[in-house]
Each structure stands twice: as structure tokens, then as C-alpha cells.
Amino acid sequence: MSGRGAIRIIHVDDEGKFAELTADMLKREDDRFDIKTVTCASDGLDRLADEEYDCIVSDYDMPGQNGIDFLEAVREEDPDLPFILYTGKGSEEIASDAISAGVTEYLQKQSGTGQYAVLANRIINAVEKYRAQVELAEREKRLNLFFEQSPLGVIKWDENFQIARVNEAAEDILGYEADELIGRSWEAIVPKADGEAVREVVSALLEDRGGYHSINENVREDGEHIVCEWHNRVVTDESGEVVAIFSQFQDITDRKEEKRRSEQRRRRLEHILKTVPACVVQLNPSGKFVFANDRAEEVLGLEPDDVTDRAYNDPDWKIKDLDGNPIPDGELPFRRVADTGTPLYDVRHIIEWPDGTRKILLVNGAPLTDDDGAVENVIFALTDVTEQVVRKRRLEAILENTTAPLFMKNRDGEYLLVNKGWRELFGLENTEVRGRTDTDLFHAEMAADVQKNDQKVIETGDPVNEEELILIDGEERTFLTSKTPVYDIGNKIDPEKPVALFGVANDITEQKERERRLQRQNERFDELASAISHDLQTPLATASGRAELAIKTGDTEQIEQALDAIERADELRESLVEVLRTGEVVNGMESVSIEPLADDAWNTVSATDDVSLEVCDDFVVDADPDALQRLFENLFSNAVNHTDGAVTVRVGRTDDGFFIDDDGHGVPENVRDKVFKPGYSIDSSGDGVGLASVKQITMSHGWDINVTESDEGGARFEISGVEFSTE
């Protein structure tokens, strides 16, 4: 087909002069006409085979093929090419055949020139209609290609906004087959929540007044909700009526979610930059500050806008290490990150503000790299740790100069810190201690005991206070060690379990010795108190017994003996007061004759006539008379009280001491090593104090006492190690 400007026509008529006349007349009617004339149908077919034409004008009555035959031949090649049968021989039959063969127009030749205007008009109308059909067909072809090849979902809607057609991409996005969607309303794929908004879009599209782009939720066949982006195009007819609407759409659920997450990250980052306690700065590859958050003024002493006018090595900041030495440019944090492309953590240095204020900064930095790994920017978090460092140094000074030994160990038992007191205690230097364990430093048994307490702190998280035996210069000393769990030593915040422990050791060796002495003294006083109570019972019991006999018999001698017993009790009281005052059982040594002392003791104990005393030997010993008399009274009382009926008690001398025995029941061999223990008594009614008091008295004199069996089968107490007096 030719271009829109010219209308190319082939005119077939066996009368050549008429054909030429017709061509001239038509050109006068419309100068767009480009007419070729031939005199037979076969020539016309040849022309059509070689060139494109917009319209055919043909006579009917021609030699060879007539106009109908020519029409039929043309229709075999081009069913739609405009064909006007322009003939002088008209009849209904010819007209009917022409219509059946697919003629476009049927026009009879007339006399006069008016017929050419009619013919021109018929040609123009036919060509324009043909061109419109061709264009529509091409559009349809392009539309089909668009439907089939579009990577996006495509839906064609009819004038009622019902689905007329969908492509495969639309099927995939919505999860439906095409025949499940065609004929259904838009509401089938839109959730109720978005229904009102989409209805507004539909209404605008049907009126061709908007809605050409929208984003809304859609519902897949399986019920899943997705977010789709829609681009809509309205197709109208010549009168402006909407005849179809095409929609291209894509599932942007992931993109929408990623956009939401990206926005969330952006807001989170903004919030972090506003609230983070550190000053956050960004530097470009040349080392110039390009960003600083609001904390810059507190940390760097400058407004954020003033910071971005500076470089990392601005001399006004006077960057120095913690010892006050200038840091070379190549060792500054920016250079280290920018040059190596690796992060940097926990670097501390000093800067000086423009007003002279000195600050200690904790610096953490990381590079921002492109896809090739090249550093594009460097981010730093700068924290003012001036007060922390000062407090740490003060604390270190306090710890170092505290006289009590202080230490810190990690989870593995390695020493992290020891103070001067600890080092002086063990005679070790820092370099010999740090990083080593107790097993490395001390003997195995001591290390094991210490480490057991350490593990208790680490595993339970509870502090402990334990006494630990520590060998110092060959001497075993007792330390009360307090150990507390530590959860942060600078490299892990709030872990679940302790990462270290801190301990304080106090030497309590002297205190423990004082406690032992006090314990022994208290035990001794308890024994003395029991002995005193027991020893007083003997004369008091004797006095009570003699008084009862005096009352029953009227024997005044019994009253005298009762008074003697009471006097003995008073003497005991004065003696025992002195014992309690001094804490000593023996308060003075002198020569003591055994016979009269034994008689006095017997008179204090004996209250009946069926018991008797025999003093086999009279000899003199060096002893405390009061304590020695209590010894005799207790042994006499023991003999009398543990025998039913008559009993004879004998006192005599041995090679290195003396004995007291009886003819009573005796002491079973299997309990002889127990009878001197406080509280032990063979008789369940006894208090187990008398013989314990005897043992105490003998020990206080430096004597030994032993219990055996007498010749008569009773008890025999032998006191040895006695000093005899010659006086």
C-alpha cells in the first residue's frame, strides 16, 4: 500500500481513450490520485504483481476476462483491496455477481462530467476505509505480539470493565487459567480492603479521566495477597466512547517489601545517628569530613557544619597518644582504615579542641567499599571517654596502692591483674604473673584448692568468701579470700556467664591463731566451770548427808562433820574463784603431806560407816594443796558412788608417784581410755565431770594418770611423774 499522501489507482478498460479521459478527470477532482491505465485484465494482474495500489477501477465488458473474472482473480490474492466496478453495461445480474465476488463499489458509467466527481468520491471513501482496516489489522497484530511477548501481565477489559483477555504472564501472577478469568469483574482479583480505592480507578478509566497508574493489593487464586503496580491505557472509538482498556501490571510485593525495609532501615539509621551516644562522622577517600551527627559539638568541640570543613589531620586538633606524644600521620585512625581497607577498633588518643579543652577519644572505624572493594568512604564512631579513662587511672592507682593483695583472673584462670600488695606477698613481678595460672606459679595442691573456688564463682555467678591455705616463704598461712564474678572486661557486654573474677585476699593467720587460743580457753573455762560445779557438790552432799544423820540419830558428831564439810565447801569456793580469775588450775606449789590431806578429803566425801580409807604410806609431794585435795575428793567420791555396799579405798606410794584404788566393781578395760573425757560416765546417772577434773588437775601439775585394775578387782588410779619433797 502506498503512503497516505498519494492514492495509487489502476484503471482497467478496453477503451483506452476513455480510460485516459477518466484518469484526467479524476486528477482534476483530487490531485492525490496517481492513476495507471491498462486495457485488459491480464495486464492489470501483472501490474498488481509488480506494484502496490490503493484501489482498482475496472470496466465489466472486456475481451478475455471480464470485470467479474478480474475481480475474482484479485480477490484470490487480496480479499480487502478496494475494487470499483465502473461499467457502462449495468444490470442487476452483474451487480449481484459483483457483490458476490467481493466488489467494493458498483458504479455505472454516465454521460457528462459529474460522474467523475461521484467516482472520485467513491474511490476516496473506499481507500480511506481500506486504509483504516489495514491499520486496525496492524494494530491488532501489534497488540497480539504485545500480549504474547510482554514480560508483564496484560489484561484487556471490555467497556464494562470485565476481563476480555489475559496473557500468560497475567496467569502466572494471579495464579488463574485464562478461561477462569475471562468474563469476570475486576472485583474477583481485588481484596475488599482495597475495593473502594480500585473502584475509583475503574470509574476514572471508564470515563477516560484518569486512573492510568495505580498500586493496590490483589488476591491470587490460592488466596495469597500480593501487591501489584498497574499501568492502564484507554481505547476509544471515533466518538470518544471507551471501547476497551488495556492494563499492564507486575507483582511488586518483594519490591514493595524491600522498599519498606529500606525505608525502615533509613529511618532506623537516622534515629541511630540522632540518638547514638557517639559522634558519628564520615570521611571521603581524601580524608575530608563529609558528614557529622549532632554529637560532634560535644565530642569534637565544633558544630557539625564546622567539622565538615576540616580534614582528618587538621593541625588544630593536635592529635596525641595517651602519653602525650604526637601521632604520625600514617598511624592516625583514618590512614590506617583507608590504606588497609580493614576496620579498626578500640583505639584511644587525645585531641585538643580549638578552645584548648583536651579530650580522650575512643575511636572505632570501618571502610565503605564499592563492588570492586575500593574504599569509597570511611565511617568512624568517636566516643568521649575522658572521664572513664581518668576514673580508670584513679581506680588503677587505688588498686595498685592498696596494701591487701588484689587480683583478677579470666575464665581460664589466667591472671589479668595483680596489685603491688599481691606481687610483694609472693615476690613476683607483673611480667611473671600476667597470662599465667596458679598451676604455673604454685605447687599443685595449693593451686587445685584455689582453682576449685575460682570455678565455683565462674560456674555459679555467685561471690564466695573462702579460707585458703597459702604457702609463703615455706610457711603455711591462712587467707580469707573474697572472689566476685566479673561480667565485662571490655570485650563482651552482658554475657550470660562471668568472663572473669576479681579477688581480695586478707591474711588472717594471726586472727585464726587468736581464735584457736580463745576456743581453747573457752573450752578450758567450760571444763573448769563443770569441774567447779562438780567439786562443790561433794562437800555439799557430805554436809547434807551428815545433817540428815544428825537429825535422825541426834548424834552431835555428825553435826560437827557437816560443819566441816560446809567449811570445806567454802574453802573450795575461794580456791575456785582464784582458778576462774587466773584461768589456772594450779596456782601455787608447796610441800603437801599425803596422809592428813587424804583424811580431810575422806571426811568430806564419806557420809556412811560402811566405807573406809586406808593410807598405806605417808609421804610428801610438791603440789597445789587445794587442787590435790580436789583430786583426792573426786577419786574417793568415784569409788564410793560407783559401789553398792561396803568399800575400802587405799592410798599408797609408787616409785614415781602414788595410787588410789578400791575393792569395788572396777573400770571395764574397754572403756578405760574414755573415762577421763568430759561428759563420759559408766553410770548413766553420772555427769562425767569428776574424772575429767582429775585429769585436768594432773595435767596442770605435769603428771600423768592411768586407770588399771586393783589387786582386789576394783579400780586403781596411778598418778606418775610426781615430785617428792624431803621436807
Order of alpha helices (4+ residues) and beta strands (2+ residues): beta-alpha-beta-alpha-beta-alpha-beta-alpha-beta-alpha-beta-beta-alpha-alpha-alpha-beta-beta-beta-alpha-beta-beta-alpha-alpha-alpha-beta-beta-beta-alpha-beta-beta-alpha-alpha-alpha-alpha-beta-beta-beta-alpha-alpha-beta-alpha-beta-beta-alpha-beta-beta-alpha-beta-beta
